Amino acid sequence: MSRETPRRTRPWAVLAVLLAVVGVVALVVGVTGQQSPPQPAAATEEPATSEEPATSPRSSAPDAVPAPPSAAPAAEVPEPVSVHIPAIDVTSELLELGLNDDGTVEVPPLGPDDQAGWYRNSPAPGADGPAVLLGHVDSAEWGPGVFFDLGALVPGDEVEVTRVDGSVAVFAVDRVETYAKDDFPTLEVYGNTPDPQLRLITCGGAFDPEARSYEDNVVAYATLVGTRAG
């Protein structure tokens, strides 16, 4: 599809402005201070500002997740069913996530078989715009989560999303960023794009033992580089 064709502003791009005053994506929890998820390269260059005890307990209940903007319908793009990230040895079926009664995004349930999820009101992976995949970093009861190593991704790493018709959308990581939850760049993460993009989101940064949650979010940005038949 030509990128020179003028496009209408999508409703979910406008709604992103409203989300900027609501809050940020916040996904769960932790194991113990003896394990810390990898952080993006840029984040590791700054010295830690606090130190937590090695045995600090971490919450097993997910934080509320404000909703990304809803995508315009893209019926021609099949819905996703699984994700594979070879560089960090992740293979997961994708749960379909909607909204809770309070308007926050559902998060995948915690359990021994931790899975990632696709927010169904974002574009299907391979449609124009940012498809959103959410996953836990870890939990007190079950240990490292499906996106525990998300911060270890580097530009060029591939993310393969298999869709219901068997086709596979292949994305290449552009960058991985860490954002403080109270300074989350809503428009940058969720804003409209003229091409198919992918956002993988989890928690990261330092763990706040008093709040019993991580202070930051880790976001991997990726761009569609190919599609193959199933």
C-alpha positions in Angstrom: 0.0 0.0 0.0 1.4 3.4 -1.0 2.5 5.6 1.9 1.9 8.7 -0.2 -1.9 8.3 -0.1 -3.4 10.8 2.4 -4.8 9.1 5.4 -7.7 10.1 7.7 -6.8 10.6 11.4 -7.9 7.4 13.1 -10.0 7.7 16.2 -7.5 5.9 18.3 -4.8 8.4 17.4 -7.0 11.2 18.7 -7.8 9.3 21.9 -4.1 8.9 22.6 -4.1 12.6 23.5 -6.7 11.9 26.2 -4.7 8.9 27.5 -1.7 11.2 28.1 -3.5 12.7 31.1 -4.8 9.4 32.4 -1.7 7.3 33.1 0.6 4.7 31.7 0.7 1.0 31.0 1.7 -0.9 34.1 2.2 -4.6 34.1 3.1 -6.5 37.2 5.1 -7.7 39.7 8.2 -9.5 40.9 10.0 -12.5 42.3 12.8 -11.6 44.7 15.6 -9.0 44.7 18.0 -11.8 43.7 16.6 -11.8 40.2 16.3 -8.6 38.1 15.0 -8.5 34.5 17.4 -7.3 31.9 17.2 -3.6 31.1 17.6 -1.9 27.7 21.2 -0.9 27.0 20.5 2.8 27.5 19.0 2.2 30.9 22.0 0.3 32.2 24.3 3.3 31.6 22.7 5.2 34.5 23.7 4.3 38.1 21.0 2.9 40.3 19.5 5.5 42.7 18.3 3.0 45.3 19.0 -0.5 46.6 16.5 -3.0 47.8 17.0 -5.9 50.1 17.8 -9.2 48.4 14.7 -10.8 50.0 12.2 -8.0 49.5 8.7 -9.5 48.7 7.0 -8.6 45.5 3.4 -8.3 44.7 1.6 -11.0 42.7 -1.3 -8.8 41.7 -1.2 -6.8 38.5 -1.4 -3.0 38.4 -4.3 -1.4 36.5 -3.5 -0.8 32.8 -5.0 2.2 31.1 -6.4 1.5 27.7 -4.5 2.3 24.5 -6.6 3.9 21.8 -8.9 1.6 19.8 -7.9 0.9 16.2 -10.0 1.4 13.2 -11.3 -2.0 12.0 -8.9 -4.0 9.8 -10.9 -7.1 8.9 -8.5 -8.0 6.1 -5.7 -8.7 8.5 -6.1 -12.0 10.4 -6.0 -11.9 14.2 -2.8 -13.1 16.0 -2.7 -16.4 17.8 1.0 -16.7 19.0 4.3 -14.9 19.3 7.9 -16.2 18.9 11.0 -14.1 19.8 14.0 -16.3 19.1 16.6 -13.9 20.6 15.1 -14.3 24.1 13.7 -17.8 23.7 10.1 -16.7 24.0 7.2 -18.7 22.4 3.7 -18.0 23.7 0.2 -18.4 22.6 -1.5 -15.0 22.6 -4.5 -14.4 24.8 -7.1 -11.9 23.6 -7.3 -9.0 26.0 -10.1 -6.5 26.2 -11.1 -3.9 28.9 -12.0 -4.3 32.5 -15.1 -2.7 33.9 -13.1 0.3 35.1 -11.8 1.0 31.6 -8.3 -0.4 32.2 -6.8 -3.1 29.9 -7.0 -6.7 30.9 -3.7 -8.3 31.6 -2.9 -12.0 31.1 -3.5 -14.1 34.2 -0.5 -15.1 36.3 0.3 -18.8 36.5 3.0 -21.4 35.9 2.3 -21.3 32.1 2.6 -17.5 31.7 1.4 -16.2 28.4 1.4 -12.9 26.5 -1.7 -11.2 25.2 -2.8 -9.1 22.3 -5.0 -6.0 23.1 -7.8 -6.6 20.6 -8.7 -2.9 20.3 -5.3 -2.2 18.8 -4.5 -3.1 15.2 -3.9 -6.8 14.3 -0.2 -7.3 13.8 0.5 -6.5 10.2 -2.2 -3.9 9.9 -1.2 -0.2 9.7 -0.7 1.2 13.2 0.9 -0.1 16.5 -0.3 -3.6 17.5 0.0 -4.0 21.3 1.3 -7.1 23.0 1.4 -7.2 26.8 3.2 -9.6 29.1 4.3 -10.0 32.7 7.9 -9.5 33.7 7.6 -11.9 36.7 5.6 -12.8 39.8 6.3 -13.7 43.4 4.7 -17.1 43.1 5.8 -18.3 39.6 9.1 -16.5 39.0 10.2 -15.0 35.7 7.3 -14.1 33.3 7.0 -14.4 29.6 8.5 -11.0 29.0 11.2 -11.2 31.7 14.0 -10.8 29.1 12.3 -8.1 27.0 14.8 -5.5 28.0 17.6 -7.7 26.5 16.3 -7.2 22.9 18.5 -5.2 20.5 17.8 -3.6 17.2 17.5 -6.2 14.4 16.1 -8.9 16.7 13.0 -10.5 15.1 9.5 -11.0 16.5 7.3 -13.5 14.7 3.5 -13.3 15.1 1.5 -16.2 13.8 -2.0 -15.4 12.8 -5.2 -17.4 12.7 -4.9 -18.2 9.0 -1.4 -19.6 9.6 0.4 -16.6 8.1 3.4 -15.2 10.0 4.1 -11.4 10.3 7.8 -10.8 10.9 8.8 -7.7 12.8 12.3 -6.3 13.4 13.1 -4.5 16.7 13.9 -0.9 16.1 14.7 0.0 19.7 13.9 -0.8 23.3 13.2 2.0 25.8 12.5 2.3 29.5 10.0 4.9 30.7 9.1 6.0 34.2 5.4 5.1 34.8 4.6 8.7 35.8 6.2 10.0 32.6 5.0 7.5 30.0 5.0 8.9 26.4 1.5 7.8 25.4 1.5 9.3 21.9 4.9 7.9 21.1 3.9 4.4 22.1 0.3 4.3 20.9 0.1 7.1 18.3 -1.0 6.5 14.7 1.7 5.2 12.3 1.5 5.0 8.5 2.9 1.4 8.5 2.5 -1.8 10.5 4.3 -1.5 13.9 4.4 -3.6 17.0 4.8 -2.6 20.7 5.7 -5.2 23.3 5.2 -3.9 26.8 6.1 -5.1 30.3 7.4 -3.7 33.6 11.0 -2.9 34.4 13.4 -0.6 36.2 13.8 -0.6 40.0 11.4 -2.4 42.2 9.6 -0.3 44.8 9.1 -2.5 47.8 6.6 -0.1 49.4 4.4 0.2 46.3 5.1 -3.5 45.6 5.6 -2.8 41.9 8.2 -1.8 39.3 8.8 1.9 38.8 9.2 1.8 35.0 7.8 0.2 31.8 9.9 -1.4 29.1 8.7 -0.9 25.6 10.1 -2.7 22.5 9.3 -0.9 19.2 9.3 -3.1 16.1 8.5 -2.6 12.4 7.0 -5.2 10.0 9.7 -6.5 7.6 7.9 -9.4 6.0 5.0 -11.8 5.9 5.1 -15.5 5.0 2.4 -17.9 4.3 1.6 -20.6 6.9 
